[in-house]
Amino acid sequence: MSSNFLEQLASEWYAYKGYFVRQNVLVGKRAKGGYECELDVVAFNPETKHLVHMEPSMDCYSWGKREARYLKKFQAGKKYIPALFRGTALPAEIDQIALFEYASNKQHAKVGGGKVKLVREFLKEIKEDLSSKMINNNAVSEHMPLLRMIQFMCHYHDFIYPKELGGCGRTLASVAKQSVKTHSSSKKEAYREHLQTMGLETFVLFYEGFKTGAKDKTISLLKQRGYTQNSAQVRWNAGRNIFKSNSQVQALEYISVSPRMTSDIIAKAKELLLKEKALMP
């Protein structure tokens, strides 16, 4: 793994999207030793023919110093990248990107001839892709630990940043103050924790089993989906706890408006919700 987490994240992201990736490539070998330059991340997608050269950085240098540094990097990229993919038809243009945390791309859209991209923009791009992919059937490979962590953060977003605390972006002081007000209702919100434990989709798919108490049958069906005995038992306990606390209506309402659920799961949750409400006095 790279010592620079942004380089590692970029490499994982492009590999995940189907690119051939080269990382920390030394180019321009000198006769007396050493190399002319190091290219951080070079990625090529053989299907779309998109060729990317990304240089991530956490530096706080002046734009003058950055201009000189990235001009050297990007010129070296144009000169040496074609040789990295010999035998492959490459596009005439290389998408060269300088990825910065400490910068503004409103006044500096380019540097050294390449585009300026902000870390928050890059993370948003990744989040928008991964937030729709469920961890139980479409998990990122363990060989991409940074991406996998982001996917899990997306999956558990509502649990980590509960709406009653105003989501993320709050100060610790304001969260602490708000938590005093919400403490009394914490038991009512326990169904969310159970849902996060078992997975929102699992609650909908095995709803009837949880409702009727068909333990053996439900656990058997969960195991058929690839869960171990222990994992299936944990999900069974979480599902039953929602019914024991009489929170199934709130759980279904929560799932039916979740942006992370597929349309078929949302439709099924709404169908179950209508049936539950019809039984209410």
C-alpha positions in Angstrom: 0.0 0.0 0.0 1.2 3.5 -0.8 2.4 5.8 2.0 0.1 8.5 0.5 -3.5 7.5 1.2 -4.8 9.7 -1.7 -2.6 7.8 -4.2 -3.8 4.5 -2.7 -7.5 5.6 -2.9 -7.1 6.8 -6.5 -5.4 3.5 -7.5 -8.2 1.5 -5.8 -10.9 3.6 -7.4 -9.7 3.3 -11.0 -9.0 -0.4 -10.6 -12.5 -0.9 -9.2 -13.9 1.0 -12.3 -12.1 -1.4 -14.7 -8.9 0.5 -15.4 -5.4 -1.0 -15.7 -3.5 0.9 -13.0 0.2 1.7 -12.6 1.3 3.4 -9.3 4.4 5.2 -8.3 6.1 4.7 -11.7 9.6 5.8 -12.1 10.3 7.2 -15.6 13.2 8.7 -17.5 16.1 6.6 -16.2 19.3 8.6 -16.2 22.6 7.1 -17.4 24.4 8.0 -14.2 21.6 6.6 -12.0 18.3 7.9 -10.7 15.1 8.8 -12.6 13.8 12.0 -14.2 10.4 11.8 -12.4 7.9 9.6 -10.6 4.3 9.4 -11.8 1.9 8.8 -8.9 -1.1 7.1 -10.6 -1.6 6.2 -14.3 -4.8 4.4 -15.3 -6.1 3.2 -18.6 -9.6 1.9 -19.3 -9.4 -0.5 -22.4 -13.2 -0.3 -23.0 -13.7 3.5 -22.8 -10.1 4.3 -24.0 -9.9 6.8 -21.1 -6.3 7.4 -20.0 -5.8 9.2 -16.7 -2.7 10.6 -15.0 -3.4 11.7 -11.5 -1.1 13.4 -9.1 -2.6 13.6 -5.6 -1.1 15.8 -2.9 -1.8 17.1 0.6 0.7 20.0 0.1 0.2 23.6 1.1 2.6 25.1 -1.4 2.1 28.4 -3.2 0.5 28.2 -6.7 3.8 29.3 -8.1 5.6 26.4 -6.7 2.8 24.0 -7.6 2.9 25.3 -11.2 6.6 24.4 -11.6 6.2 21.0 -9.8 3.2 19.9 -11.8 4.4 21.2 -15.1 7.4 18.8 -14.7 5.1 15.9 -13.6 2.6 16.3 -16.4 5.2 16.9 -19.2 7.0 13.7 -18.0 3.6 12.0 -18.2 3.0 13.0 -21.8 6.5 11.9 -22.7 6.7 8.5 -20.9 3.1 7.2 -20.4 2.7 5.8 -23.9 5.7 3.4 -23.2 3.9 2.0 -20.1 1.2 0.5 -22.3 3.2 -0.8 -25.3 1.1 -2.7 -27.8 -2.1 -0.9 -26.8 -3.8 1.8 -28.8 -3.9 4.8 -26.5 -5.9 8.0 -27.0 -4.1 11.1 -28.2 -5.1 13.0 -25.0 -4.2 12.1 -21.4 -6.6 13.3 -18.8 -4.1 14.8 -16.3 -5.4 15.7 -12.9 -3.9 17.4 -9.8 -5.8 16.2 -6.8 -5.6 18.7 -3.9 -7.1 19.0 -0.4 -5.9 22.5 0.3 -7.0 24.4 -2.8 -9.8 26.2 -4.6 -10.4 25.3 -8.3 -12.6 28.4 -8.8 -9.6 30.7 -9.3 -7.2 27.9 -10.3 -8.9 25.5 -12.6 -5.6 24.3 -14.0 -2.0 23.8 -12.8 1.0 22.7 -14.8 -1.3 22.1 -17.8 -3.5 19.6 -15.9 -7.0 20.0 -14.3 -7.3 20.9 -10.6 -9.7 18.5 -8.7 -10.5 18.8 -5.0 -10.5 15.8 -2.6 -14.1 16.5 -1.6 -15.2 16.3 -5.3 -13.3 13.0 -5.7 -14.9 11.6 -2.5 -18.3 12.7 -3.7 -17.8 10.9 -7.0 -16.9 7.7 -5.1 -19.7 8.0 -2.6 -22.4 8.5 -5.2 -21.3 5.3 -6.9 -20.8 3.1 -3.8 -23.9 4.3 -1.8 -26.2 2.3 -4.2 -24.2 -0.9 -3.8 -25.3 -3.2 -0.9 -22.5 -4.7 1.2 -24.3 -8.1 1.5 -24.3 -8.8 -2.3 -22.1 -6.2 -3.9 -19.3 -5.5 -1.5 -16.0 -4.0 -2.6 -13.1 -6.5 -2.6 -11.1 -6.8 0.5 -8.1 -6.0 -1.7 -9.3 -2.4 -1.9 -9.5 -1.5 1.9 -10.0 2.2 1.5 -12.9 1.8 -1.0 -14.4 -1.0 1.1 -14.3 1.3 4.2 -16.1 4.1 2.2 -18.7 1.6 1.1 -19.3 0.5 4.7 -19.5 4.2 5.8 -22.2 4.8 3.1 -24.1 1.7 4.2 -24.2 2.7 7.9 -24.5 6.4 7.2 -27.8 6.8 9.0 -26.6 4.9 12.0 -23.3 6.8 12.3 -25.0 10.2 11.6 -28.5 9.8 13.0 -31.0 12.4 11.8 -32.0 13.3 15.3 -28.5 14.7 15.8 -28.8 16.7 12.6 -26.5 14.4 10.5 -22.8 15.1 9.9 -21.3 18.6 9.9 -22.3 19.4 13.5 -19.8 20.4 16.2 -19.3 18.1 19.1 -20.8 20.6 21.5 -24.0 21.0 19.5 -24.3 17.2 19.1 -23.8 16.8 22.9 -26.4 19.4 23.6 -28.9 17.8 21.2 -28.3 14.4 22.6 -29.7 15.4 25.9 -33.0 16.3 24.2 -33.1 13.0 22.3 -32.1 10.7 25.1 -35.7 10.1 26.2 -36.6 8.9 22.7 -33.6 6.6 22.2 -35.6 3.5 23.0 -38.1 4.4 20.3 -35.3 4.7 17.8 -33.8 1.3 18.7 -35.3 -0.2 15.6 -32.7 1.7 13.5 -29.9 -0.1 15.3 -31.5 -3.4 14.7 -32.0 -2.6 11.1 -28.4 -1.6 10.7 -27.3 -4.9 12.4 -29.3 -7.1 10.1 -29.5 -4.9 6.9 -32.6 -3.1 5.7 -33.0 -5.3 2.7 -32.9 -8.4 5.0 -35.8 -7.1 7.1 -38.0 -6.7 4.1 -37.1 -10.0 2.4 -37.6 -12.1 5.5 -40.4 -10.0 7.0 -43.0 -12.7 7.3 -40.5 -15.1 9.0 -39.6 -12.4 11.6 -43.3 -11.6 12.1 -44.6 -15.1 12.6 -41.6 -16.3 14.6 -40.6 -19.0 12.1 -37.1 -19.2 13.4 -35.8 -22.4 11.9 -37.1 -21.7 8.4 -35.9 -18.1 8.4 -32.4 -19.0 9.6 -32.3 -21.7 7.0 -33.2 -19.2 4.3 -30.6 -16.8 5.5 -27.9 -19.4 5.4 -28.9 -20.2 1.8 -28.1 -16.6 1.0 -24.5 -17.2 2.2 -24.7 -16.2 5.9 -23.0 -18.3 8.5 -25.0 -19.8 11.4 -23.9 -17.1 13.7 -24.6 -14.3 11.2 -28.0 -15.7 10.5 -28.7 -15.9 14.2 -27.7 -12.3 14.7 -30.1 -11.2 12.0 -32.9 -13.3 13.4 -32.5 -11.7 16.8 -32.4 -8.2 15.3 -35.6 -8.9 13.3 -37.5 -10.3 16.2 -36.4 -7.5 18.5 -38.1 -5.0 16.1 -41.4 -6.9 16.4 -41.0 -7.4 20.2 -40.7 -3.6 20.6 -43.7 -3.2 18.2 -41.5 -1.0 15.9 -42.2 -2.8 12.6 -44.3 0.1 11.2 -41.5 2.6 12.0 -39.0 0.3 10.5 -40.9 -0.1 7.3 -41.5 3.7 7.0 -37.8 4.2 7.5 -36.9 1.7 4.8 -39.5 3.0 2.3 -37.8 6.4 2.1 -34.2 5.2 2.3 -32.1 6.5 -0.7 -29.9 3.4 -0.4 -32.6 0.9 -1.2 -33.4 -0.4 -4.6 -36.8 0.4 -6.1 -38.1 -3.2 -5.7 -37.2 -3.3 -2.0 -38.8 0.1 -1.4 -41.9 -1.1 -3.2 -42.0 -4.3 -1.1 -41.6 -2.2 2.1 -44.5 0.1 1.1 -46.7 -2.9 0.4 -45.9 -4.4 3.8 -46.5 -1.0 5.4 -50.0 -0.7 3.9 -50.8 -4.2 5.3 -49.6 -3.3 8.7 -51.4 0.0 8.9 -54.6 -1.8 7.8 -54.4 -3.9 10.9 -54.0 -1.0 13.2 -57.0 0.0 15.3 
